[in-house]
Amino acid sequence: MSGTFDKRPDGASRRQTRLDKERKEKRKVRVMAVSVAAVLALVFAGALFINSKLIRRTLPAITIGGVNFSAADYDYFFSSSLNEYQNLLYSNYGDEASDQLPNTDTPLSSQVYNEETGETWADFIMNRALNRMIGVAQVYSAATADRFKLPAETAKEIDEQIKQLKEQAVTYGFPSFNSYIQQVFGGSLTESSLRRIMERDYLISEYVAHIRDSFTFSADELAAYYSENADTLDVFLFRAFAVNAEPIEETGDPEEEYSEEEAAQHEAEHEAANNEALAAARSLAELIASGIKSEDEFIEAAKEYDEDLYGEPGSTLAEYPGSSLDYLEFADWLRDSARKNGDVMTLDNDYGAYVILFVGRDKNEYSTTQMRQILFLPKAVDPSEFDEGEDDPGYTLAVEKAMSDAEALANTVLAQFTEGGATEDKLLELMADNSDDGTEGGFYDEISKGDMAYEIDEWLFEPGRKHGDYKLVKTEQYGYHLVFFMGFAGRACDVVAEYALRSREYTAWEEGLMEAEPVMRWAFNLTQKH
């Protein structure tokens, strides 16, 4: 017989075929199992990679104008921006600032910053951080294009900052330095990544200083600028005191109920009496002003009007740079080029009137000064460590002791300074271990009147001051200062004109930098949640 039936396999062949098929199926199962295991391994490794702090420090989370920022970088900028904003509020409002800040125990993303827009605190701080990052990217790109390099001494400064942070970590009881900086600056930072961020910050700071210093101006340019802007650069001196109306009590009995008509009548009577008192005060101010022909007469008139308030000659004196005059209602009167010493005017206010005398207009033609100082700050005393805070007698005693200790150290160093010849070299030698002043060498250049604390300012500009003069000065604001007079510098008018011109040129340079907007990358999802 022939045909397909002739090709039917025998029993042995059929068994072999079945075994081969089973082996293939088993191989397929093994291949699938290996593939699934491989995929699971990749997923697991990916999860570890995604949650690793390493990726937060390496992969770009935000790109701005070609400059990459990691998730750790962003966390640093966010934390820094929050701290800076908190410090700004505390410097402006003191303890009241806490009422304007978010609750630290609640996520920022769940607290509304702006009721009208619905912006959360997390959004607000994020925008501040991104704006700062944009500025960093712009300047960093310019510095890189300029092939600007950090000065060699910068590494030492960064080392010193890292050292101080490490000391703080120990003081605050953190188990490691990384755990401390992660708490302060963001949960992904390490010492090396913080150092990299600091190096970039230093580079930008040094490059900005390099750009500002690159602008130069001739004497004619300085004089022309000052002349054109004298109304804002000059310093205006004037005296003023207030002639207030006598307070008028409400008519009627506060415990008695009045009809609407009677209440309106009492209100009208009070308003009429108040207006009469205001008119009398303003008339008195005019009368006083009419009798004043000189500054001395003004001082005497103020004292005669109210000796408790104006008994001291300095109590009526005011000194304003022209740039700060605009909020005064009589700014135009002060700026009038025809104004001369002894001119008097009155100005009505809600309580009566001011009597104002023009003293003079300082054109800043004096020489600025230079000095070095060793600063002795009293040790800070925390009121929270006392039961009644600043009202606690123990707190007062602690503050007094801190000031006394600062004074004792200041006198000890002063004695060593004088015994060592009272030279600049001796001052610098003593400064290394004793000064709380953060400036390099305690040096201050081109000091204008009003730049320093009043007590130092008064000594620096005392007539006859010469190089090598020194004095231990106590200031209410800081403590004790061993001040060493270095000499005179440029005229104040040239200094302020140069500063203004330099700022103008730098602003123009800054506005010419590349425009850049932040582009969020995948790794931005790994930033800290706030």
Beta strands, then each sheet from edge to edge (+ up, - down):
strand 1: 60-64
strand 2: 67-70
strand 3: 235-244
strand 4: 317-321
strand 5: 344-349
strand 6: 352-362
strand 7: 367-376
strand 8: 443-447
strand 9: 470-475
strand 10: 479-491
strand 11: 518-520
sheet 1: 2+ 1- 11+
sheet 2: 4+ 3- 6+ 5-
sheet 3: 8+ 7- 10+ 9-
end
